[in-house]
Amino acid sequence: MGRAPAAAVAFVWRGRRHRIDRVVELWVIETGWWNDETRVSRSYSRVEADGRLFDLCYDRLAKAWSLERTLN
């Protein structure tokens, strides 16, 4: 199982850097491990930045961060 790099302290969305004020929740999705074609290995962080909530995703297989969604 891969690990996420050190916790993110900021991210860029719509050309603007957002500093993470706090981590609200962490969770992991691991499924399809029995089949390389359907395998999913992701770490999620729900964070607060600039008074809004964001879900950040670290894809452990691709070793890449992405913004999964905004919540408010």
Secondary structure in CASP SS format (residue, H / E / C, confidence):
PFRMAT SS
TARGET T0000
AUTHOR 0000-0000-0000
METHOD secondary structure of the structure
MODEL  1
M C 1.00
G C 1.00
R C 1.00
A C 1.00
P C 1.00
A C 1.00
A C 1.00
A C 1.00
V C 1.00
A E 1.00
F E 1.00
V E 1.00
W E 1.00
R C 1.00
G C 1.00
R E 1.00
R E 1.00
H E 1.00
R E 1.00
I C 1.00
D C 1.00
R E 1.00
V E 1.00
V E 1.00
E E 1.00
L E 1.00
W E 1.00
V E 1.00
I E 1.00
E E 1.00
T E 1.00
G C 1.00
W C 1.00
W C 1.00
N C 1.00
D C 1.00
E C 1.00
T C 1.00
R C 1.00
V E 1.00
S E 1.00
R E 1.00
S E 1.00
Y E 1.00
S E 1.00
R E 1.00
V E 1.00
E E 1.00
A E 1.00
D C 1.00
G C 1.00
R E 1.00
L E 1.00
F E 1.00
D E 1.00
L E 1.00
C E 1.00
Y E 1.00
D E 1.00
R C 1.00
L C 1.00
A C 1.00
K C 1.00
A E 1.00
W E 1.00
S E 1.00
L E 1.00
E E 1.00
R E 1.00
T E 1.00
L C 1.00
N C 1.00
END
